[in-house]
Amino acid sequence: MTQDVVDLILNDHRELERHFDTLLSHPETRPTLVPVMTALLTAHSRAEEAEVYPAARDAGAREDVEHSQKEHLAADRIAERLAQTDPDSDDFTSVLKELVDAVRHHIEEEEETVLPDIRKLMDDARRDELAHAFLDSREAHLGEQPGDATKADLEQQAANVDVPVAGKTKQELAEALEDEAEL
């Protein structure tokens, strides 16, 4: 069965938006739904970073990929703060809204730039190949939470924004990427 990576990404975007709407309108769901939402967000982001962004860069969408990666870095930081915030605290709603705003902004931009570029620059067979790679990567990352990035994950993020990785420790990579996050 042929799949299109763009359609898979769009499906994840809609699912994240449904989670956001529920979290904002039904505070009682927060203790159980936040870990589900952040796990989906993390798995989706890592799969895009590992499979889709490098292919889109190679196809000619370099600047848009760099910008999208920087937005992922920022969303990761906010999602990590959210995961560490007590759902009953006064700060929770403001951190949740910050994450929702950041991810919705990212989704809007990605759907206007990177995803149309992928459809334009890649044929059906390549998008199908990327769909399978995206699903495999996303599945491998399901259950991870913000802040669980491995050194390999950080190296890929760094490559997506042209940050040199040679000789850097995991901590040094994390610090270099912190500077790249578009907050």
HUQUIZI-V839695 format. One record per residue. N is the residue number from 0. RES is the residue in three letters. SS is DSSP state (h for helix, s for strand, l for the rest). OMEGA is omega in whole degrees, 0 to 359 (none if undefined). D_FIRST is the distance of its C-alpha to the first C-alpha in Angstrom with 1 decimal. Layout:
n=N res=RES ss=SS omega=OMEGA d_first=D_FIRST
n=N res=RES ss=SS omega=OMEGA d_first=D_FIRST
//
This chain:
n=0 res=MET ss=l omega=180 d_first=0.0
n=1 res=THR ss=l omega=176 d_first=3.8
n=2 res=GLN ss=l omega=178 d_first=6.5
n=3 res=ASP ss=l omega=181 d_first=10.1
n=4 res=VAL ss=h omega=180 d_first=12.8
n=5 res=VAL ss=h omega=179 d_first=15.3
n=6 res=ASP ss=h omega=178 d_first=13.7
n=7 res=LEU ss=h omega=179 d_first=13.6
n=8 res=ILE ss=h omega=178 d_first=17.2
n=9 res=LEU ss=h omega=178 d_first=18.3
n=10 res=ASN ss=h omega=177 d_first=17.2
n=11 res=ASP ss=h omega=179 d_first=19.3
n=12 res=HIS ss=h omega=180 d_first=22.1
n=13 res=ARG ss=h omega=179 d_first=22.3
n=14 res=GLU ss=h omega=177 d_first=22.4
n=15 res=LEU ss=h omega=179 d_first=25.2
n=16 res=GLU ss=h omega=176 d_first=27.1
n=17 res=ARG ss=h omega=177 d_first=27.1
n=18 res=HIS ss=h omega=179 d_first=28.5
n=19 res=PHE ss=h omega=181 d_first=31.1
n=20 res=ASP ss=h omega=179 d_first=32.2
n=21 res=THR ss=h omega=181 d_first=32.7
n=22 res=LEU ss=h omega=181 d_first=34.6
n=23 res=LEU ss=h omega=185 d_first=36.8
n=24 res=SER ss=h omega=181 d_first=37.6
n=25 res=HIS ss=l omega=183 d_first=37.8
n=26 res=PRO ss=h omega=181 d_first=39.7
n=27 res=GLU ss=h omega=180 d_first=39.9
n=28 res=THR ss=h omega=189 d_first=36.2
n=29 res=ARG ss=h omega=182 d_first=36.7
n=30 res=PRO ss=h omega=182 d_first=37.6
n=31 res=THR ss=h omega=185 d_first=34.4
n=32 res=LEU ss=h omega=181 d_first=32.0
n=33 res=VAL ss=h omega=179 d_first=33.0
n=34 res=PRO ss=h omega=178 d_first=31.7
n=35 res=VAL ss=h omega=181 d_first=28.3
n=36 res=MET ss=h omega=181 d_first=28.1
n=37 res=THR ss=h omega=176 d_first=29.4
n=38 res=ALA ss=h omega=177 d_first=27.0
n=39 res=LEU ss=h omega=180 d_first=24.0
n=40 res=LEU ss=h omega=181 d_first=25.7
n=41 res=THR ss=h omega=180 d_first=26.5
n=42 res=ALA ss=h omega=179 d_first=23.0
n=43 res=HIS ss=h omega=182 d_first=21.5
n=44 res=SER ss=h omega=182 d_first=24.3
n=45 res=ARG ss=h omega=179 d_first=24.1
n=46 res=ALA ss=h omega=176 d_first=20.4
n=47 res=GLU ss=h omega=183 d_first=21.1
n=48 res=GLU ss=h omega=184 d_first=24.2
n=49 res=ALA ss=h omega=189 d_first=22.8
n=50 res=GLU ss=h omega=190 d_first=19.6
n=51 res=VAL ss=h omega=184 d_first=19.5
n=52 res=TYR ss=h omega=178 d_first=23.2
n=53 res=PRO ss=h omega=180 d_first=24.0
n=54 res=ALA ss=h omega=179 d_first=21.3
n=55 res=ALA ss=h omega=176 d_first=22.6
n=56 res=ARG ss=h omega=181 d_first=26.1
n=57 res=ASP ss=h omega=181 d_first=25.5
n=58 res=ALA ss=h omega=176 d_first=24.0
n=59 res=GLY ss=l omega=182 d_first=27.3
n=60 res=ALA ss=l omega=187 d_first=27.1
n=61 res=ARG ss=h omega=184 d_first=29.6
n=62 res=GLU ss=h omega=180 d_first=32.0
n=63 res=ASP ss=h omega=178 d_first=29.4
n=64 res=VAL ss=h omega=179 d_first=27.8
n=65 res=GLU ss=h omega=180 d_first=31.3
n=66 res=HIS ss=h omega=179 d_first=32.2
n=67 res=SER ss=h omega=179 d_first=29.0
n=68 res=GLN ss=h omega=179 d_first=29.7
n=69 res=LYS ss=h omega=176 d_first=33.3
n=70 res=GLU ss=h omega=175 d_first=32.3
n=71 res=HIS ss=h omega=180 d_first=30.1
n=72 res=LEU ss=h omega=179 d_first=33.2
n=73 res=ALA ss=h omega=180 d_first=35.3
n=74 res=ALA ss=h omega=177 d_first=33.0
n=75 res=ASP ss=h omega=182 d_first=32.9
n=76 res=ARG ss=h omega=180 d_first=36.7
n=77 res=ILE ss=h omega=180 d_first=36.9
n=78 res=ALA ss=h omega=177 d_first=34.4
n=79 res=GLU ss=h omega=176 d_first=36.4
n=80 res=ARG ss=h omega=180 d_first=39.6
n=81 res=LEU ss=h omega=181 d_first=38.0
n=82 res=ALA ss=h omega=181 d_first=37.0
n=83 res=GLN ss=l omega=183 d_first=40.6
n=84 res=THR ss=l omega=179 d_first=42.2
n=85 res=ASP ss=l omega=181 d_first=43.5
n=86 res=PRO ss=l omega=179 d_first=41.7
n=87 res=ASP ss=l omega=182 d_first=45.2
n=88 res=SER ss=l omega=178 d_first=46.8
n=89 res=ASP ss=h omega=182 d_first=48.0
n=90 res=ASP ss=h omega=189 d_first=45.9
n=91 res=PHE ss=h omega=183 d_first=42.5
n=92 res=THR ss=h omega=181 d_first=41.9
n=93 res=SER ss=h omega=178 d_first=42.8
n=94 res=VAL ss=h omega=177 d_first=40.5
n=95 res=LEU ss=h omega=180 d_first=37.7
n=96 res=LYS ss=h omega=177 d_first=38.4
n=97 res=GLU ss=h omega=178 d_first=38.5
n=98 res=LEU ss=h omega=180 d_first=35.1
n=99 res=VAL ss=h omega=180 d_first=33.6
n=100 res=ASP ss=h omega=181 d_first=35.3
n=101 res=ALA ss=h omega=182 d_first=34.1
n=102 res=VAL ss=h omega=177 d_first=30.4
n=103 res=ARG ss=h omega=176 d_first=30.4
n=104 res=HIS ss=h omega=179 d_first=32.1
n=105 res=HIS ss=h omega=180 d_first=29.5
n=106 res=ILE ss=h omega=181 d_first=26.6
n=107 res=GLU ss=h omega=181 d_first=28.4
n=108 res=GLU ss=h omega=181 d_first=29.1
n=109 res=GLU ss=h omega=180 d_first=25.7
n=110 res=GLU ss=h omega=178 d_first=24.1
n=111 res=GLU ss=h omega=186 d_first=26.8
n=112 res=THR ss=l omega=188 d_first=26.7
n=113 res=VAL ss=h omega=184 d_first=24.1
n=114 res=LEU ss=h omega=174 d_first=21.0
n=115 res=PRO ss=h omega=177 d_first=22.1
n=116 res=ASP ss=h omega=180 d_first=23.0
n=117 res=ILE ss=h omega=179 d_first=19.6
n=118 res=ARG ss=h omega=184 d_first=18.2
n=119 res=LYS ss=h omega=188 d_first=21.2
n=120 res=LEU ss=h omega=184 d_first=21.5
n=121 res=MET ss=l omega=179 d_first=18.0
n=122 res=ASP ss=l omega=183 d_first=15.7
n=123 res=ASP ss=h omega=182 d_first=12.0
n=124 res=ALA ss=h omega=180 d_first=11.3
n=125 res=ARG ss=h omega=179 d_first=13.7
n=126 res=ARG ss=h omega=176 d_first=12.5
n=127 res=ASP ss=h omega=177 d_first=9.0
n=128 res=GLU ss=h omega=179 d_first=11.2
n=129 res=LEU ss=h omega=179 d_first=13.4
n=130 res=ALA ss=h omega=180 d_first=11.0
n=131 res=HIS ss=h omega=178 d_first=10.5
n=132 res=ALA ss=h omega=179 d_first=14.3
n=133 res=PHE ss=h omega=180 d_first=15.2
n=134 res=LEU ss=h omega=178 d_first=13.7
n=135 res=ASP ss=h omega=180 d_first=15.5
n=136 res=SER ss=h omega=180 d_first=18.6
n=137 res=ARG ss=h omega=179 d_first=18.7
n=138 res=GLU ss=h omega=180 d_first=18.5
n=139 res=ALA ss=h omega=183 d_first=21.2
n=140 res=HIS ss=h omega=180 d_first=23.4
n=141 res=LEU ss=l omega=182 d_first=23.1
n=142 res=GLY ss=l omega=177 d_first=26.7
n=143 res=GLU ss=l omega=179 d_first=28.3
n=144 res=GLN ss=l omega=176 d_first=30.8
n=145 res=PRO ss=l omega=181 d_first=32.4
n=146 res=GLY ss=l omega=180 d_first=34.8
n=147 res=ASP ss=l omega=185 d_first=32.8
n=148 res=ALA ss=l omega=175 d_first=31.7
n=149 res=THR ss=l omega=176 d_first=32.2
n=150 res=LYS ss=h omega=178 d_first=34.0
n=151 res=ALA ss=h omega=177 d_first=30.8
n=152 res=ASP ss=h omega=180 d_first=29.3
n=153 res=LEU ss=h omega=178 d_first=32.6
n=154 res=GLU ss=h omega=178 d_first=32.5
n=155 res=GLN ss=h omega=177 d_first=29.1
n=156 res=GLN ss=h omega=180 d_first=30.4
n=157 res=ALA ss=h omega=179 d_first=33.5
n=158 res=ALA ss=h omega=181 d_first=31.7
n=159 res=ASN ss=h omega=179 d_first=29.8
n=160 res=VAL ss=l omega=177 d_first=33.3
n=161 res=ASP ss=l omega=173 d_first=35.2
n=162 res=VAL ss=l omega=180 d_first=37.3
n=163 res=PRO ss=l omega=182 d_first=38.7
n=164 res=VAL ss=l omega=186 d_first=37.8
n=165 res=ALA ss=l omega=174 d_first=39.9
n=166 res=GLY ss=l omega=181 d_first=42.4
n=167 res=LYS ss=l omega=173 d_first=41.6
n=168 res=THR ss=l omega=177 d_first=41.5
n=169 res=LYS ss=h omega=180 d_first=39.0
n=170 res=GLN ss=h omega=179 d_first=41.7
n=171 res=GLU ss=h omega=176 d_first=42.5
n=172 res=LEU ss=h omega=179 d_first=38.9
n=173 res=ALA ss=h omega=179 d_first=38.7
n=174 res=GLU ss=h omega=178 d_first=41.9
n=175 res=ALA ss=h omega=179 d_first=40.8
n=176 res=LEU ss=h omega=176 d_first=37.6
n=177 res=GLU ss=h omega=179 d_first=39.8
n=178 res=ASP ss=h omega=182 d_first=41.6
n=179 res=GLU ss=h omega=183 d_first=38.4
n=180 res=ALA ss=l omega=179 d_first=37.3
n=181 res=GLU ss=l omega=181 d_first=37.6
n=182 res=LEU ss=l omega=none d_first=39.3
//
